[in-house]
Amino acid sequence: MTTFDERERTEETRYKHNEELAFKARNRGNRLFGMWVAERLGLSGEAADSYAKDVVTADFASPGDDDIFTKVRADLAAKSIDVSDHLLQKHLQEFRDVAMQQLKTE
């Protein structure tokens, strides 16, 4: 095996690891965000956990974050809870950052 082949394999392995880490961090961050929204909705325990899982699942509907925000906005509006789009986006990003840090230290 040549040095180039070894480097290529190393880069492919690193890329795969980084993609898996990003996927896990995104899903964990979405779950944390779902728990935060559940709290605003007055949910706790199993109901909050189930809601958070629904938020994670909603992210698979289409690329980007619009699918998550569409779900969360509708759920909040159904309970007449007003949360700005800016605050939702801010918290989602914060939770994803927290999730990435958690995964890096595990």
TORZA-668182 format. One record per residue (C-alpha): x, y, z. Coordinates in steps of 0.02 Angstrom, whole numbers, plus 50000, padded with zeros to 5 digits. Each point is the difference from the previous one (the first is absolute). Example, Ala and Ser with C-alpha at 12.3 -4.5 7.8 and 13.67 -1.06 7.14 Angstrom:
2
506154977550390;500695017249967;
This chain:
106
500005000050000;500665017049954;500095015250110;498675008149892;498814985350028;500295000750187;499665018750003;498444997749896;499354986550117;500405010950151;499065014749925;498514989249955;499944993150177;500135017550074;498635006449885;498864985550048;500315003050185;499665018849983;498384996849905;499404987550130;500445012150140;499075014249913;498474988849974;499984994750182;500255017950060;498595006449890;498804986850064;500505002450182;499865018949981;498284997949921;499484989150147;500625012950127;499075013449902;498444989150002;500144998350189;500145018950015;498445002649892;499084986350096;500335009750160;499215015449922;498514989349949;499794994350181;500544982149964;501054989850118;500584982350026;499564987549864;498945012849906;501495011849986;501154985849948;498754994549867;499855017849937;501895001649988;500064984049897;498675007249885;501095015449973;501484988949955;498904990349879;499335016049922;501775004649948;500024985549878;498545006849899;501055011649892;501755007449994;500345014850113;499115005650157;498355006249928;499154983550039;500465001450184;499455018150011;498364996449910;499574986550127;500535010050152;499155016149944;498364990649969;500094991550169;500375016350090;498645009349904;498744986450045;500305004350184;500045018949965;501835001050051;500965013749912;501864996649973;500945009949868;500844991449854;501635007950054;499884992050173;499574983049925;501485000749882;501165006050138;499514986050117;500114986649865;501775005449958;500505001050183;499354982450033;500924993349848;501605008150062;499754992450172;499684983049921;501615001149898;501005004250156;499204985650094;500434987749862;501795006249988;500284997050186;499194982850006;
